[in-house]
Amino acid sequence: MYISIKQSLNLIILASIAGTVSAQEYVLRIEGGPNQVDLSGGSVSMTLDVIGDIFVSQGREYMTGGAFSLETFGAAEVESIVWIPADWSESNIDGGFDNSGIYGEVRFGQHYTMNDWVPRPGSAMGSRIGSFQITLAQQDAVVGDFYAELIHGSRYTLGSINALTGESYYSTPDTLTFENFSTQVTPAPSGLGLAFIVGVFGCRRNRASVLNTSVISR
């Protein structure tokens, strides 16, 4: 399928204006990953897919490119994160993992010109942009959830082109919604034991405080 891109100056200006105001409402979501991570046996790796989509399609919509970062935090230590772009993305920049929970900005996109253009297979809206492979390790005495959250790109996070009109659009912070990821972490037995001791000690201390208060009030 070929898309004929309109080349008159007026139409280019109109498309540029449409891209600026962003008539589209986008969503960038993380899919995959377990509901619970058991670290009792050691480190665990998981794959999180990043999907680019649109709330209301105006026709055949394809992703042209974009950029975003990833922040991780919570009840697990991140050993490593690797970004793997989808096959359709031809232009990729990898910001890398800085060991502080942040994965630097990744940029993705496909090459197209103002002439006839063939969209890359797999680049339709609702498809995968790429995947984060995350390896988690036990964080001592921490019980709870682990989070992975997307961050807006420095220019725009997601761009698209309409195959029927040839017009392109770009997301803004007001026109893009993130659907992020969280999972419950089951720590190693030593971590559970320490958490239990801390909990019991806290209960006893609170009980003692109540008793002392009762004695004083009498």
C-alpha positions in Angstrom: 0.0 0.0 0.0 1.3 3.4 -0.9 0.5 6.7 0.7 0.6 9.8 -1.5 1.9 12.7 0.6 0.4 16.1 -0.5 3.2 18.4 -1.5 1.6 21.8 -2.0 2.9 24.4 0.3 -0.5 25.3 1.7 -1.3 21.7 2.6 2.1 21.2 4.2 1.5 24.3 6.4 -2.0 23.0 7.3 -0.5 19.6 8.2 2.1 21.3 10.3 -0.5 23.3 12.2 -2.6 20.1 12.7 0.5 18.5 14.1 1.1 21.4 16.5 -2.4 21.4 18.0 -2.5 17.6 17.9 -6.1 16.7 16.9 -5.4 13.1 18.0 -5.7 11.6 21.5 -2.9 9.2 22.1 -2.1 6.5 24.6 1.2 4.9 25.4 0.8 1.8 27.5 3.0 -0.9 29.0 1.8 -4.5 28.5 3.0 -7.8 29.7 4.9 -8.5 32.9 3.7 -10.6 35.8 1.2 -9.6 38.4 3.6 -10.9 41.1 7.3 -11.3 41.2 8.8 -14.0 43.5 12.4 -13.1 44.4 12.8 -15.9 46.9 14.9 -17.9 44.4 17.1 -15.0 43.3 16.9 -12.5 40.5 14.0 -12.5 38.1 13.8 -11.1 34.5 10.6 -9.9 32.8 9.7 -8.3 29.5 7.5 -5.2 29.3 6.1 -4.2 25.8 5.5 -0.5 25.1 2.4 -0.1 22.8 1.5 3.1 20.9 -2.2 3.6 20.3 -4.9 6.2 19.5 -8.2 6.5 21.2 -10.3 7.3 18.1 -8.9 6.4 14.7 -9.7 8.6 11.7 -8.6 5.9 9.3 -5.5 4.0 8.7 -3.1 5.4 11.3 0.6 4.6 11.5 3.3 5.5 13.9 6.1 7.7 12.5 8.3 8.1 15.6 8.7 9.6 19.0 10.7 9.4 22.3 10.2 8.6 25.9 12.1 7.6 29.1 11.3 5.0 31.8 11.5 5.5 35.6 11.5 2.4 37.9 11.1 2.4 41.7 9.6 0.4 44.6 10.2 -2.8 46.5 13.0 -4.3 44.3 16.5 -3.5 43.2 16.9 -3.1 39.4 20.0 -5.1 38.3 19.7 -4.2 34.6 17.3 -2.8 31.9 17.7 -3.4 28.2 15.6 -1.7 25.5 14.9 -3.7 22.3 13.1 -1.7 19.5 10.5 -3.3 17.3 11.6 -4.4 13.8 9.7 -1.6 12.1 11.7 1.2 13.8 14.6 2.1 11.5 15.9 5.2 13.4 16.8 4.4 17.0 18.7 6.2 19.8 19.1 4.3 23.1 19.6 6.5 26.3 20.7 3.5 28.3 20.2 2.6 32.0 22.0 4.8 34.6 21.7 2.4 37.6 19.6 4.9 39.5 16.3 3.5 38.3 16.0 5.7 35.2 16.3 4.5 31.7 17.4 7.4 29.5 15.4 8.6 26.5 14.9 6.2 23.7 14.0 7.5 20.3 12.3 5.5 17.6 10.9 6.1 14.1 10.7 5.1 10.5 12.1 6.9 7.4 9.7 8.6 5.1 9.8 11.4 2.5 7.3 13.7 1.0 6.9 11.4 -1.9 5.1 8.0 -2.1 5.8 6.1 1.1 5.3 2.5 2.2 4.6 2.2 5.9 6.7 -0.4 7.6 4.9 -3.7 8.6 4.0 -3.6 12.3 3.9 0.2 12.6 0.1 0.5 12.7 -1.4 2.2 15.7 -1.9 -0.4 18.5 1.4 -2.1 17.7 4.5 -2.6 19.7 7.2 0.2 19.7 9.7 -1.9 21.6 10.3 -3.8 24.8 12.1 -3.3 28.1 13.8 -6.3 29.5 14.1 -5.7 33.3 16.0 -7.9 35.8 15.0 -7.4 39.4 16.9 -8.4 42.6 15.9 -8.4 46.3 16.0 -5.1 48.1 16.6 -5.8 51.8 13.7 -5.6 54.2 11.4 -4.1 51.6 8.0 -5.5 51.0 5.5 -4.0 48.5 5.1 -3.1 44.9 7.5 -2.4 42.0 6.6 0.3 39.5 7.7 1.1 35.9 6.4 4.4 34.6 6.9 6.2 31.2 8.1 9.8 30.9 7.4 12.2 28.1 10.0 12.7 25.4 12.0 15.9 25.1 10.3 16.9 21.9 7.2 14.7 21.4 6.4 11.3 22.7 4.4 9.8 19.8 3.8 10.9 16.2 1.5 9.4 13.6 0.4 9.8 10.0 -3.0 9.3 8.5 -2.8 7.0 5.4 -6.0 8.4 4.0 -5.2 12.1 4.1 -1.4 12.1 4.4 -1.6 14.4 7.4 0.8 13.9 10.3 0.2 14.6 14.0 2.3 14.7 17.2 1.4 14.2 20.8 1.6 16.8 23.5 1.5 16.2 27.3 -2.2 17.2 27.2 -3.1 14.8 24.4 -1.2 11.7 25.6 -2.1 9.3 28.4 0.3 6.8 30.0 -0.8 3.4 31.2 2.0 2.2 33.3 3.1 -1.0 35.1 3.2 -2.3 38.6 3.7 -5.7 40.2 3.7 -7.1 43.7 7.1 -8.2 45.0 7.5 -11.3 47.1 11.0 -10.9 48.8 13.5 -13.6 49.8 12.7 -15.4 53.1 15.3 -13.3 55.0 13.6 -10.2 53.9 10.2 -11.5 55.0 11.7 -12.5 58.4 13.1 -9.1 59.0 9.9 -7.4 57.9 8.0 -9.7 60.4 10.4 -8.8 63.2 10.1 -5.1 62.5 6.3 -5.4 62.4 6.1 -7.3 65.7 8.4 -4.9 67.4 6.3 -2.0 66.1 3.1 -3.6 67.5 4.7 -4.2 70.9 6.0 -0.7 71.1 2.6 0.8 70.2 0.9 -1.5 72.7 3.4 -0.4 75.4 2.7 3.2 74.6 -1.0 2.7 75.0 -0.5 0.9 78.4 1.8 3.7 79.7 -0.8 6.3 78.6 -3.5 4.4 80.4 -1.5 4.3 83.6 -0.7 8.0 83.5 -4.3 8.9 82.9 -5.3 7.0 86.0 
